[in-house]
Amino acid sequence: MQRAFATASLVLSLSVLQAQDRVLPYPVTEPDAYAAAIAAGTRSADGAPGASYWTDAVSYKIDAELDPAAAVVTGVVEATYTNRGPDAVTVLWMHLRQNLHKVGQMRTRVVAVTDGITLGDVALDGQEINARAMGTRMALRLRGGLEPGKSATVRVEYSYPVPVAGTAPRNGHENNRVFYLGYWYPQFAVRDDVEGWVCEEYKGNGEFYMPYGNYDVTFRAPAGFVVRSTGVLQNGDEVLYPEALDRLAAAKTSRDVQPVISKEDLAAGRVTKAKDGTVAWRFVAENVRDVAVSASNNYVWDATHAVVPGRDEPVEIHAVYEPTSTTWPEAARAARFTIEWMSREVFPYPWPHMTACEGIIGGGMEFPMMTLIGDSRSVRGLEGIVAHELIHMWFPMIVGSNEKRHSWQDEGTTSFFTDLVEAAMRDAPQTARASMLGYVRTARRSSEAPLMTHADYYPVGYGFASYTKPAALLHQLRELMRDGEDDVFMTAMRTYVREWAYKHPTPYDLFRTMERFAGRDLDWYWQPWYFEVRKLDHAIASVEKDGDELVVTIEDRGFAPHPCTVEARYAEGRTERQVIGVDVWLRGATRHVLRFPDGAQSILVDPDRDTLDIESDNNVWQAKGS
C-alpha cells in the first residue's frame, strides 16, 4: 500500500534496478477515491469498515406472473430507496439487465435477441413520470434531491420474454417447462462510500454489484408448477398438499432427506392444491442483495436441514430437479454438508433456507438462498458444483464485493474454499494441489491477463484469472502467512467475512486485512500477482562440495518475489531445511547461497510444493549414485 515502507522499497527497487537490472515490485497504488474514504472515516487503514461506514437501504414489493406457454414474465415492482449516506441524492439509478438482449446493446456474449424489458407506467412517489431505458440502465431524476434519512419509492410496470436456455447467461427456460429467473426485475444500483453510484452497463460477462435489502415477492404461476424463491414461503398451507407440508416439517428434525414432492406425486398431479388456474406463491426475504425464482411443472422436491452454530432453528435445505436425473438425489446432502462446513469454519449461514435447482445451465450460478446448477454425469461432479455455488452464499452474498469489477474477489475466494469443502466431503487432506497445478499448467502457456482487469474487458483468460489463479494465490498466501500451527490466513479470512458482512469491500480492504494479520506490508505479493502477470521460478543453480559442507546456490529466475524453502535429504529419512526470506530478493539479489552438511542424497526447492513455482524440473538436485 502507499505507506512509508512501500515508498522506501520503491526507492531501493529503482536503485537496485540500475545496478543489477533486476525488476522489483512497485508499491500498490490505491485509487484516490479509496484514500478519500479512509480520510472520511468510512474505511479504515487496517482494512476494516470505518466508524462512519454506511450503506443505503432498499426494499421491494414485487407482484409478477409467469406465462409458460408464451415464456413471458409480467410484473409490477414497488422499490423504495432510503438515503443513509451523508449527502443528498439527486438521481436514482436502476438496472434493467434483461435489456442485454435488445438490438444494438453492447455485449460480451452471444445471446438471443429479444425486446428486452418493456416498461409500462413508471411513477416516483406516486407521480407518473417519463422514464426511458438507457441500455441496461435507467436514471430517475429527483426534484429537490433526497436528503439523508429520507426515502423515495419507484413503481414500475414491466414485462419481458424469458430467453431459451443456452441463449442467455444465468437464466432462461427449457421447453417452456423449467424456468429459472435471474435479474428479472428493475433493481436499484449500489451507491457506495467510495465511488457513489456504481451503475455500469450489463454486458453479459461481468456479473453483479447489488445493494442489500428486504423483499416481499408474490409470484404467480399455473397450477402444477413448483415455485421456489429467495426468501421464506409465506402461504405454504394455501398452495401445497398437507402431505407435502408434513414432509417439510419432518425435514426440519430428521437428517434423512424427505421427498416433499416425489416422482409418484408428480405423476399423479399432486403438486399444488389447485388443479387449474393460477397459483400465487408469496415469499419474504430479509437482508439479501437479490431475489431469484425457479418454476417448473416437472420438478420433484427433496428437503433436509443443516445445523448452524448459534442458530436456534435449523436451516432448511431444498433441492428441486427433474425426475430423470440420476445424480440429483444426492444434491440435498451435498448442500447440507457445504452449509454446515462453511458455517463452522468461516461464518454462520444467516438465512432460513438454501435451495439448489437443477436445469438450463452448464455449471452453475448463484443467487441468495438459491443456486442454479445443470445436471451432472457423476455424483462427485455434482457435489463439487453444489459446493462451489453454495460457497457463493458467503462470497459475494454475505460479503458484497463488486463482482463486475473484480470477479476474482468472489470467484477466486469461492474456488479456494471449494477445494477445502470437497476435500472435507471425502475426508481427505486439505490439499491445494488441484488449483495450484491448474495454475501452473495455464501460466506456462502465457495466455493470461492481470487479475485486476475489469471482468468485461479481459483480452484473454477471464476464467483463469477469475477462478483458478486467485484460488491458487490464496492457497499460497495461506502457507506464506502460517506461523507454526497458527493458521493466520484463516483467522484473517474469518475476520474479513465478519467485518464486511452485508457491506461492500474493495480488493484493497481484503489486502489490508491480510496485512493486518500478517504483520507486514505485502505489496510485494499483491503487485506482481494481482496487478501484473509475473511468475515465480526458484531454481537450484549449482551444488558444490566445500570441505564437509555442500554449497547450494539458489537463483530467483522469475519476477514474483517469494520466500524459498530448501530441504536437504539424507539417509534414513533425516532432513534439514533452510528458508531464504523474501527480503533477500527484495534487496535486489538474484542469487543466494546456502550451506548444508555434506552427505545429502538430494536437495529440493519447495519440498512441500506450496508455492506457485512455474518450473519444477529445476527444483531438484540428486547426488550421484542416489
C-alpha positions as CSV (number, residue, x, y, z in Angstrom):
1,M,0.0,0.0,0.0
2,Q,1.1,3.6,-0.3
3,R,2.8,3.9,3.0
4,A,6.3,4.9,4.1
5,F,7.6,1.3,3.9
6,A,6.4,0.9,0.4
7,T,7.8,4.2,-0.7
8,A,11.2,3.3,0.7
9,S,11.0,0.0,-1.0
10,L,10.4,1.7,-4.3
11,V,13.5,3.9,-4.0
12,L,15.5,0.8,-3.1
13,S,14.0,-1.0,-6.1
14,L,14.9,1.7,-8.6
15,S,18.5,1.9,-7.3
16,V,18.9,-1.9,-7.5
17,L,17.3,-2.0,-10.9
18,Q,20.0,0.3,-12.2
19,A,22.8,-1.7,-10.6
20,Q,21.6,-5.2,-11.3
21,D,18.9,-4.9,-14.0
22,R,16.5,-6.6,-11.5
23,V,12.8,-5.7,-11.7
24,L,11.2,-5.5,-8.3
25,P,7.5,-4.9,-7.5
26,Y,6.2,-1.3,-7.4
27,P,4.1,-0.4,-4.4
28,V,0.3,-0.9,-4.8
29,T,-1.2,2.4,-5.8
30,E,-4.7,2.8,-4.4
31,P,-7.4,4.8,-6.1
32,D,-7.8,8.4,-4.9
33,A,-11.4,7.7,-4.0
34,Y,-10.4,4.8,-1.7
35,A,-7.9,7.1,0.1
36,A,-10.6,9.7,0.4
37,A,-12.9,7.1,2.0
38,I,-10.3,6.3,4.6
39,A,-9.8,10.1,5.3
40,A,-13.6,10.4,5.7
41,G,-13.7,7.5,8.2
42,T,-15.9,5.2,6.1
43,R,-12.9,2.8,5.6
44,S,-10.0,2.1,7.9
45,A,-6.3,1.9,7.2
46,D,-6.3,-1.7,8.5
47,G,-8.9,-3.0,6.1
48,A,-11.9,-2.9,8.4
49,P,-15.0,-0.7,7.8
50,G,-14.6,2.7,9.4
51,A,-16.7,4.2,12.2
52,S,-18.6,6.2,9.6
53,Y,-19.2,3.4,7.2
54,W,-22.7,3.4,5.6
55,T,-24.9,1.6,3.1
56,D,-28.1,2.8,1.6
57,A,-31.3,0.8,2.3
58,V,-33.6,-0.7,-0.3
59,S,-36.9,-2.7,-0.2
60,Y,-39.0,-4.3,-2.9
61,K,-42.6,-5.4,-3.2
62,I,-42.9,-7.4,-6.4
63,D,-46.1,-9.0,-7.9
64,A,-45.3,-10.9,-11.1
65,E,-46.8,-13.6,-13.2
66,L,-45.3,-16.2,-15.5
67,D,-47.0,-17.3,-18.7
68,P,-45.1,-20.5,-19.5
69,A,-46.7,-21.0,-22.9
70,A,-45.5,-17.6,-24.1
71,A,-42.4,-17.6,-21.9
72,V,-43.2,-14.1,-20.7
73,V,-43.0,-12.5,-17.2
74,T,-45.3,-9.6,-16.4
75,G,-45.0,-7.7,-13.2
76,V,-45.2,-4.7,-11.0
77,V,-42.4,-3.7,-8.7
78,E,-42.6,-1.1,-5.9
79,A,-39.0,-0.3,-4.9
80,T,-38.2,2.0,-2.0
81,Y,-34.8,3.6,-1.6
82,T,-33.6,5.2,1.7
83,N,-30.7,7.5,1.7
84,R,-28.4,6.6,4.6
85,G,-25.4,8.4,3.3
86,P,-24.1,11.8,4.4
87,D,-25.2,13.8,1.3
88,A,-28.4,14.5,-0.6
89,V,-29.1,12.2,-3.6
90,T,-30.3,13.9,-6.9
91,V,-30.8,10.8,-9.0
92,L,-31.8,7.2,-8.6
93,W,-30.1,4.6,-10.8
94,M,-31.7,1.3,-11.6
95,H,-30.6,-1.7,-13.6
96,L,-32.7,-3.2,-16.4
97,R,-30.5,-6.1,-17.1
98,Q,-32.8,-8.1,-19.5
99,N,-32.1,-5.3,-22.0
100,L,-28.8,-7.2,-22.6
101,H,-30.9,-8.9,-25.3
102,K,-32.1,-5.8,-27.1
103,V,-30.9,-5.0,-30.6
104,G,-27.8,-2.8,-30.6
105,Q,-26.9,-3.5,-27.0
106,M,-23.2,-3.7,-26.1
107,R,-22.4,-7.4,-25.2
108,T,-19.5,-9.6,-24.4
109,R,-21.5,-12.8,-25.1
110,V,-23.6,-14.2,-27.9
111,V,-27.3,-14.1,-26.7
112,A,-30.8,-14.3,-28.1
113,V,-32.1,-11.0,-29.4
114,T,-35.4,-10.1,-27.8
115,D,-37.3,-6.9,-27.0
116,G,-35.7,-6.9,-23.5
117,I,-37.8,-5.2,-20.8
118,T,-40.9,-3.3,-21.9
119,L,-41.7,-0.6,-19.4
120,G,-45.3,0.3,-18.7
121,D,-46.3,3.1,-16.3
122,V,-43.5,4.4,-14.1
123,A,-44.2,6.5,-11.0
124,L,-42.0,8.2,-8.5
125,D,-43.6,8.8,-5.1
126,G,-47.0,8.4,-6.6
127,Q,-46.4,10.8,-9.6
128,E,-46.2,9.3,-13.0
129,I,-43.0,10.3,-14.8
130,N,-41.5,9.8,-18.2
131,A,-38.8,7.1,-17.8
132,R,-36.5,5.9,-20.5
133,A,-34.1,3.0,-20.6
134,M,-30.5,3.7,-21.5
135,G,-29.3,0.3,-22.5
136,T,-29.4,-1.8,-19.3
137,R,-29.8,1.2,-17.0
138,M,-32.4,3.8,-16.1
139,A,-31.9,7.1,-14.3
140,L,-34.7,8.8,-12.4
141,R,-34.1,12.5,-11.5
142,L,-35.2,13.7,-8.1
143,R,-36.6,17.2,-8.0
144,G,-35.1,19.0,-5.0
145,G,-32.9,15.9,-4.0
146,L,-33.4,13.3,-1.4
147,E,-31.8,14.3,1.9
148,P,-30.1,11.8,4.3
149,G,-32.6,9.7,6.1
150,K,-35.4,10.3,3.5
151,S,-36.9,7.7,1.2
152,A,-38.3,7.6,-2.3
153,T,-40.5,4.9,-3.9
154,V,-40.4,3.9,-7.6
155,R,-43.3,1.9,-9.1
156,V,-42.6,0.2,-12.4
157,E,-44.9,-1.9,-14.5
158,Y,-42.9,-4.2,-16.8
159,S,-42.7,-7.3,-18.9
160,Y,-40.1,-9.3,-20.7
161,P,-39.7,-12.5,-22.7
162,V,-37.7,-15.3,-20.9
163,P,-34.9,-16.4,-23.3
164,V,-34.5,-20.1,-24.2
165,A,-31.8,-21.9,-22.2
166,G,-28.4,-21.5,-23.7
167,T,-29.2,-18.2,-25.4
168,A,-28.9,-16.1,-22.2
169,P,-26.3,-16.1,-19.4
170,R,-27.5,-17.4,-16.0
171,N,-31.3,-17.6,-16.6
172,G,-33.8,-18.9,-19.2
173,H,-36.2,-21.8,-19.8
174,E,-36.2,-25.3,-21.1
175,N,-39.1,-26.3,-23.4
176,N,-41.5,-24.0,-21.5
177,R,-41.4,-26.3,-18.6
178,V,-38.4,-25.4,-16.5
179,F,-37.8,-21.7,-15.8
180,Y,-35.1,-20.0,-13.8
181,L,-35.4,-16.2,-13.5
182,G,-32.4,-14.2,-12.6
183,Y,-32.1,-10.3,-12.7
184,W,-35.7,-10.4,-13.7
185,Y,-37.0,-7.1,-12.3
186,P,-35.9,-3.4,-12.2
187,Q,-33.3,-3.2,-9.4
188,F,-31.6,-0.3,-7.7
189,A,-27.9,0.1,-8.3
190,V,-25.4,0.3,-5.4
191,R,-24.3,3.7,-4.1
192,D,-21.2,3.2,-2.0
193,D,-18.9,5.3,0.1
194,V,-16.0,5.1,-2.4
195,E,-17.5,5.8,-5.8
196,G,-21.0,7.0,-5.2
197,W,-23.4,5.4,-7.7
198,V,-22.0,2.3,-9.4
199,C,-24.3,1.5,-12.3
200,E,-22.4,0.1,-15.2
201,E,-23.9,-1.4,-18.3
202,Y,-24.6,-5.1,-18.0
203,K,-22.7,-6.7,-20.9
204,G,-23.0,-10.4,-20.0
205,N,-19.6,-11.4,-18.8
206,G,-19.0,-9.3,-15.6
207,E,-21.6,-10.3,-13.1
208,F,-23.2,-8.1,-10.5
209,Y,-22.9,-5.5,-7.8
210,M,-26.1,-5.2,-5.7
211,P,-27.4,-3.4,-2.6
212,Y,-28.8,-5.3,0.4
213,G,-32.5,-5.0,1.1
214,N,-35.8,-6.7,2.0
215,Y,-38.1,-8.3,-0.5
216,D,-41.8,-9.2,-0.5
217,V,-42.5,-11.3,-3.6
218,T,-45.8,-12.7,-4.9
219,F,-45.1,-14.9,-7.9
220,R,-48.0,-16.4,-9.9
221,A,-47.6,-19.5,-12.0
222,P,-50.0,-22.1,-13.4
223,A,-51.4,-24.8,-11.1
224,G,-49.0,-27.8,-11.1
225,F,-45.8,-25.6,-11.1
226,V,-43.5,-25.8,-8.2
227,V,-42.1,-22.4,-7.4
228,R,-39.0,-21.8,-5.3
229,S,-37.6,-18.4,-4.5
230,T,-35.1,-16.5,-2.4
231,G,-37.0,-16.0,0.9
232,V,-39.4,-17.9,3.1
233,L,-42.6,-19.3,1.7
234,Q,-45.5,-17.5,3.5
235,N,-48.5,-19.4,2.3
236,G,-47.5,-23.0,2.0
237,D,-50.8,-24.1,3.5
238,E,-52.6,-22.4,0.7
239,V,-50.6,-23.9,-2.2
240,L,-49.3,-27.3,-1.1
241,Y,-50.9,-30.5,-0.1
242,P,-51.0,-31.4,3.7
243,E,-48.7,-34.3,3.0
244,A,-46.1,-32.0,1.5
245,L,-46.3,-29.7,4.5
246,D,-45.8,-32.7,6.8
247,R,-42.7,-33.7,4.9
248,L,-41.3,-30.2,5.1
249,A,-41.9,-30.3,8.9
250,A,-40.2,-33.7,9.1
251,A,-37.2,-32.3,7.2
252,K,-36.6,-29.8,10.0
253,T,-36.0,-32.5,12.5
254,S,-34.8,-35.6,10.6
255,R,-31.4,-35.9,8.9
256,D,-33.0,-38.2,6.3
257,V,-33.8,-36.5,3.1
258,Q,-37.5,-36.1,2.8
259,P,-39.4,-36.3,-0.6
260,V,-41.6,-33.3,-0.3
261,I,-42.9,-33.9,-3.8
262,S,-41.9,-37.4,-5.1
263,K,-41.9,-38.9,-8.6
264,E,-45.2,-40.5,-7.7
265,D,-46.7,-37.2,-6.6
266,L,-45.6,-35.6,-9.8
267,A,-47.0,-38.4,-11.9
268,A,-50.3,-38.2,-10.0
269,G,-50.5,-34.4,-10.3
270,R,-50.2,-33.9,-6.6
271,V,-48.1,-30.8,-6.8
272,T,-50.3,-27.8,-5.9
273,K,-53.7,-27.9,-4.3
274,A,-55.2,-26.1,-7.2
275,K,-55.7,-28.2,-10.3
276,D,-56.2,-25.3,-12.7
277,G,-55.9,-21.6,-13.0
278,T,-53.0,-19.6,-11.5
279,V,-51.5,-20.1,-8.1
280,A,-49.9,-17.2,-6.1
281,W,-46.8,-18.1,-4.1
282,R,-45.6,-15.5,-1.6
283,F,-42.0,-15.2,-0.3
284,V,-40.4,-12.8,2.1
285,A,-36.6,-12.3,2.3
286,E,-34.6,-10.0,4.6
287,N,-31.2,-8.5,4.2
288,V,-30.4,-10.1,0.8
289,R,-28.9,-8.5,-2.3
290,D,-31.2,-10.1,-4.8
291,V,-34.1,-12.5,-5.4
292,A,-34.2,-15.3,-7.9
293,V,-37.2,-17.6,-8.8
294,S,-37.4,-21.1,-10.2
295,A,-40.7,-22.6,-11.6
296,S,-41.4,-25.9,-13.2
297,N,-44.2,-28.4,-13.7
298,N,-41.5,-31.2,-14.0
299,Y,-39.8,-30.9,-10.6
300,V,-39.5,-33.3,-7.7
301,W,-38.6,-31.7,-4.4
302,D,-36.3,-33.0,-1.6
303,A,-35.7,-31.4,1.7
304,T,-33.5,-31.8,4.8
305,H,-31.8,-29.4,7.2
306,A,-28.4,-28.1,8.3
307,V,-27.3,-27.4,11.8
308,V,-25.6,-24.0,12.1
309,P,-23.7,-22.8,15.2
310,G,-25.5,-20.1,17.1
311,R,-28.9,-20.7,15.4
312,D,-31.9,-22.0,17.4
313,E,-33.7,-23.0,14.2
314,P,-32.2,-25.3,11.6
315,V,-31.5,-24.1,8.1
316,E,-33.8,-25.7,5.6
317,I,-32.1,-27.4,2.7
318,H,-34.0,-27.9,-0.5
319,A,-33.3,-29.5,-3.9
320,V,-35.6,-29.4,-6.9
321,Y,-34.8,-31.3,-10.0
322,E,-36.3,-33.2,-12.9
323,P,-37.1,-36.8,-12.0
324,T,-35.0,-38.3,-14.8
325,S,-31.7,-37.2,-13.1
326,T,-29.6,-40.0,-11.6
327,T,-27.3,-37.7,-9.7
328,W,-29.5,-35.0,-8.2
329,P,-31.0,-37.2,-5.4
330,E,-27.6,-36.6,-3.7
331,A,-27.8,-32.8,-4.1
332,A,-29.5,-32.1,-0.8
333,R,-26.9,-34.0,1.2
334,A,-24.1,-32.1,-0.6
335,A,-25.8,-28.8,0.1
336,R,-26.2,-29.7,3.7
337,F,-22.6,-30.6,4.1
338,T,-21.4,-27.4,2.5
339,I,-23.6,-25.1,4.6
340,E,-22.6,-26.8,7.8
341,W,-18.8,-26.8,6.9
342,M,-18.7,-23.2,5.9
343,S,-20.8,-22.2,8.9
344,R,-18.4,-23.9,11.3
345,E,-15.2,-22.9,9.6
346,V,-15.9,-19.4,8.2
347,F,-19.2,-17.6,9.3
348,P,-22.6,-18.9,10.3
349,Y,-25.1,-19.1,7.4
350,P,-27.6,-16.3,8.2
351,W,-30.7,-17.1,6.2
352,P,-33.6,-19.5,6.8
353,H,-33.1,-21.8,3.8
354,M,-30.8,-22.8,0.9
355,T,-32.3,-24.2,-2.3
356,A,-30.4,-25.9,-5.2
357,C,-32.3,-26.0,-8.5
358,E,-31.4,-28.3,-11.4
359,G,-31.6,-27.2,-15.1
360,I,-31.0,-24.9,-18.0
361,I,-27.3,-24.3,-17.5
362,G,-23.9,-25.9,-17.7
363,G,-22.1,-25.4,-14.4
364,G,-23.9,-23.2,-12.0
365,M,-25.0,-19.7,-11.0
366,E,-25.5,-18.3,-7.5
367,F,-28.3,-16.1,-6.1
368,P,-29.2,-15.5,-2.4
369,M,-30.6,-18.7,-0.8
370,M,-30.8,-20.1,-4.4
371,T,-28.5,-21.7,-6.9
372,L,-29.0,-22.9,-10.4
373,I,-27.0,-25.9,-11.4
374,G,-27.0,-28.1,-14.5
375,D,-27.3,-31.9,-14.3
376,S,-24.1,-33.7,-13.8
377,R,-22.8,-37.0,-15.2
378,S,-21.4,-38.1,-11.8
379,V,-22.3,-37.6,-8.2
380,R,-18.8,-36.4,-7.5
381,G,-19.1,-33.8,-10.2
382,L,-22.4,-32.6,-8.8
383,E,-21.0,-32.4,-5.3
384,G,-18.2,-30.1,-6.5
385,I,-20.6,-27.8,-8.3
386,V,-23.0,-27.7,-5.4
387,A,-20.2,-26.9,-3.0
388,H,-18.9,-24.1,-5.2
389,E,-22.3,-22.5,-5.8
390,L,-23.3,-22.6,-2.2
391,I,-20.0,-21.2,-1.0
392,H,-21.0,-18.2,-3.1
393,M,-23.6,-17.6,-0.3
394,W,-20.5,-16.2,1.6
395,F,-18.8,-14.6,-1.4
396,P,-20.5,-12.4,-2.6
397,M,-23.9,-12.9,-0.9
398,I,-22.7,-12.1,2.6
399,V,-19.5,-10.2,1.6
400,G,-20.9,-8.0,-1.1
401,S,-17.9,-7.3,-3.3
402,N,-18.2,-5.8,-6.8
403,E,-18.1,-9.0,-9.0
404,K,-18.4,-6.9,-12.1
405,R,-15.2,-5.0,-11.5
406,H,-13.2,-7.8,-9.7
407,S,-14.6,-11.2,-10.5
408,W,-11.7,-12.9,-8.7
409,Q,-12.7,-11.4,-5.4
410,D,-15.7,-13.7,-5.2
411,E,-15.0,-16.4,-7.7
412,G,-11.4,-17.0,-6.6
413,T,-12.2,-16.9,-2.9
414,T,-15.1,-19.3,-3.6
415,S,-12.9,-21.6,-5.6
416,F,-10.3,-21.6,-2.7
417,F,-13.0,-22.8,-0.3
418,T,-14.4,-25.2,-2.8
419,D,-11.0,-27.1,-2.6
420,L,-11.3,-27.3,1.2
421,V,-15.0,-28.4,1.2
422,E,-14.5,-31.0,-1.5
423,A,-11.6,-32.4,0.5
424,A,-13.7,-32.5,3.7
425,M,-16.6,-34.2,1.9
426,R,-14.2,-37.1,1.0
427,D,-12.4,-37.0,4.4
428,A,-9.2,-36.1,2.5
429,P,-6.3,-33.8,3.5
430,Q,-6.9,-30.1,2.8
431,T,-4.7,-30.1,-0.3
432,A,-4.2,-27.2,-2.6
433,R,-2.6,-29.1,-5.4
434,A,-5.5,-29.2,-7.8
435,S,-5.8,-25.4,-8.0
436,M,-2.1,-24.9,-7.9
437,L,-1.3,-27.4,-10.6
438,G,-4.1,-25.9,-12.7
439,Y,-2.4,-22.5,-12.3
440,V,1.0,-23.9,-13.4
441,R,-0.4,-25.6,-16.5
442,T,-2.1,-22.5,-17.8
443,A,0.5,-20.0,-16.7
444,R,3.1,-21.9,-18.7
445,R,1.2,-21.0,-21.8
446,S,1.5,-17.3,-21.1
447,S,-2.2,-16.7,-22.0
448,E,-3.3,-14.6,-19.1
449,A,-4.2,-11.1,-18.1
450,P,-3.8,-9.3,-14.7
451,L,-6.4,-10.2,-12.1
452,M,-7.4,-6.6,-11.5
453,T,-8.7,-6.3,-15.1
454,H,-12.4,-5.4,-15.2
455,A,-14.4,-8.5,-15.8
456,D,-15.9,-7.2,-19.0
457,Y,-12.5,-6.4,-20.6
458,Y,-10.3,-9.4,-20.3
459,P,-8.4,-9.8,-23.6
460,V,-7.7,-13.5,-22.7
461,G,-8.1,-15.8,-19.7
462,Y,-11.2,-14.5,-18.0
463,G,-11.9,-17.8,-16.4
464,F,-8.3,-18.5,-15.4
465,A,-8.0,-15.0,-13.8
466,S,-11.4,-15.3,-12.0
467,Y,-11.2,-18.8,-10.7
468,T,-8.0,-20.8,-10.9
469,K,-5.3,-18.3,-10.4
470,P,-6.8,-16.4,-7.4
471,A,-7.7,-19.6,-5.7
472,A,-4.1,-20.8,-6.1
473,L,-2.8,-17.4,-4.8
474,L,-4.9,-17.8,-1.7
475,H,-3.6,-21.3,-1.1
476,Q,0.0,-19.9,-1.5
477,L,-0.8,-16.9,0.8
478,R,-2.2,-19.3,3.4
479,E,1.1,-21.1,3.7
480,L,3.1,-17.8,3.5
481,M,1.2,-16.5,6.5
482,R,1.2,-19.7,8.5
483,D,3.0,-19.3,11.8
484,G,3.8,-22.8,13.0
485,E,0.4,-24.4,14.0
486,D,-1.3,-21.0,13.8
487,D,-3.3,-20.7,10.6
488,V,-3.0,-16.9,10.4
489,F,-4.6,-16.7,7.0
490,M,-7.8,-18.4,8.1
491,T,-8.1,-16.1,11.1
492,A,-7.7,-13.2,8.8
493,M,-10.3,-14.5,6.3
494,R,-12.9,-15.1,9.1
495,T,-12.3,-11.6,10.3
496,Y,-12.7,-10.2,6.8
497,V,-16.1,-12.0,6.4
498,R,-17.3,-10.9,9.8
499,E,-16.3,-7.3,9.4
500,W,-17.6,-7.0,5.8
501,A,-20.8,-9.0,6.2
502,Y,-23.6,-7.1,4.3
503,K,-21.1,-4.4,3.2
504,H,-19.1,-3.7,0.1
505,P,-15.4,-4.3,0.4
506,T,-12.9,-3.5,-2.3
507,P,-9.8,-5.6,-3.1
508,Y,-7.8,-3.0,-1.1
509,D,-9.8,-3.8,2.0
510,L,-9.0,-7.5,1.6
511,F,-5.3,-6.7,1.0
512,R,-5.1,-4.5,4.1
513,T,-7.0,-7.1,6.3
514,M,-4.4,-9.7,5.3
515,E,-1.6,-7.4,6.1
516,R,-3.1,-6.6,9.5
517,F,-2.8,-10.2,10.5
518,A,0.5,-10.9,8.6
519,G,2.0,-8.0,10.5
520,R,3.8,-6.6,7.5
521,D,3.3,-4.8,4.2
522,L,2.6,-7.3,1.4
523,D,2.7,-5.0,-1.6
524,W,5.5,-7.3,-3.0
525,Y,2.8,-10.0,-3.1
526,W,-0.2,-8.1,-4.4
527,Q,1.5,-6.1,-7.2
528,P,3.1,-8.9,-9.3
529,W,0.4,-11.4,-8.8
530,Y,-2.8,-9.3,-8.9
531,F,-1.8,-6.2,-10.9
532,E,0.7,-7.7,-13.3
533,V,1.4,-11.0,-14.9
534,R,4.6,-12.2,-13.2
535,K,5.9,-15.7,-12.4
536,L,7.8,-17.4,-9.6
537,D,10.8,-19.6,-10.5
538,H,13.3,-20.6,-7.9
539,A,16.0,-22.9,-9.2
540,I,19.0,-24.8,-8.0
541,A,21.8,-23.2,-9.9
542,S,24.6,-25.4,-8.5
543,V,25.6,-27.7,-5.7
544,E,29.3,-27.9,-4.9
545,K,31.2,-29.6,-2.1
546,D,33.4,-27.4,0.2
547,G,35.1,-29.5,2.8
548,D,32.4,-31.1,5.0
549,E,29.7,-28.8,3.5
550,L,27.5,-28.6,0.4
551,V,27.3,-25.1,-1.1
552,V,23.9,-24.7,-2.7
553,T,23.3,-21.7,-4.9
554,I,19.6,-20.8,-5.4
555,E,18.6,-18.5,-8.3
556,D,15.5,-16.4,-8.4
557,R,14.7,-16.5,-12.2
558,G,11.2,-15.1,-12.0
559,F,9.8,-11.7,-11.2
560,A,7.4,-12.6,-8.4
561,P,9.5,-12.5,-5.2
562,H,8.7,-15.1,-2.6
563,P,10.4,-16.9,0.3
564,C,12.2,-20.0,-0.8
565,T,12.3,-23.2,1.3
566,V,15.2,-25.5,0.6
567,E,15.5,-29.0,2.0
568,A,18.4,-31.4,2.1
569,R,17.5,-35.1,2.4
570,Y,19.9,-37.6,3.9
571,A,20.0,-41.3,4.5
572,E,17.5,-42.9,6.9
573,G,15.0,-40.1,6.4
574,R,16.9,-37.3,8.0
575,T,16.2,-33.8,6.6
576,E,17.4,-30.3,7.1
577,R,15.6,-27.2,6.0
578,Q,16.6,-23.6,5.4
579,V,14.5,-20.6,4.3
580,I,15.6,-17.7,2.1
581,G,13.4,-14.8,3.2
582,V,11.7,-12.7,0.7
583,D,13.7,-9.7,1.9
584,V,16.7,-11.2,0.2
585,W,15.1,-10.9,-3.2
586,L,13.6,-7.5,-2.3
587,R,17.1,-6.2,-1.8
588,G,17.7,-6.9,-5.5
589,A,19.6,-10.2,-5.2
590,T,19.0,-12.8,-7.9
591,R,21.2,-15.5,-6.2
592,H,21.6,-16.7,-2.7
593,V,24.0,-19.3,-1.2
594,L,23.1,-21.8,1.5
595,R,25.3,-24.3,3.2
596,F,24.2,-27.8,4.3
597,P,26.2,-30.6,5.9
598,D,27.8,-32.9,3.3
599,G,26.2,-36.2,2.5
600,A,22.8,-35.2,1.2
601,Q,21.3,-37.5,-1.2
602,S,19.1,-34.8,-2.7
603,I,18.3,-31.1,-2.5
604,L,14.8,-29.9,-3.0
605,V,13.3,-26.4,-3.6
606,D,9.8,-26.0,-2.3
607,P,9.6,-29.5,-0.7
608,D,6.0,-29.1,0.4
609,R,5.0,-27.8,-3.1
610,D,3.1,-25.0,-1.5
611,T,4.3,-22.2,-3.9
612,L,3.4,-21.4,-7.5
613,D,6.8,-22.2,-8.8
614,I,6.4,-22.3,-12.5
615,E,9.2,-24.8,-13.2
616,S,9.6,-27.9,-11.0
617,D,12.3,-29.5,-13.1
618,N,14.9,-27.1,-11.8
619,N,13.9,-27.6,-8.1
620,V,15.7,-30.9,-7.6
621,W,19.3,-32.0,-7.3
622,Q,20.3,-35.6,-6.9
623,A,23.7,-36.8,-5.6
624,K,25.5,-39.2,-8.0
625,G,24.5,-42.7,-7.2
626,S,21.4,-41.7,-5.2
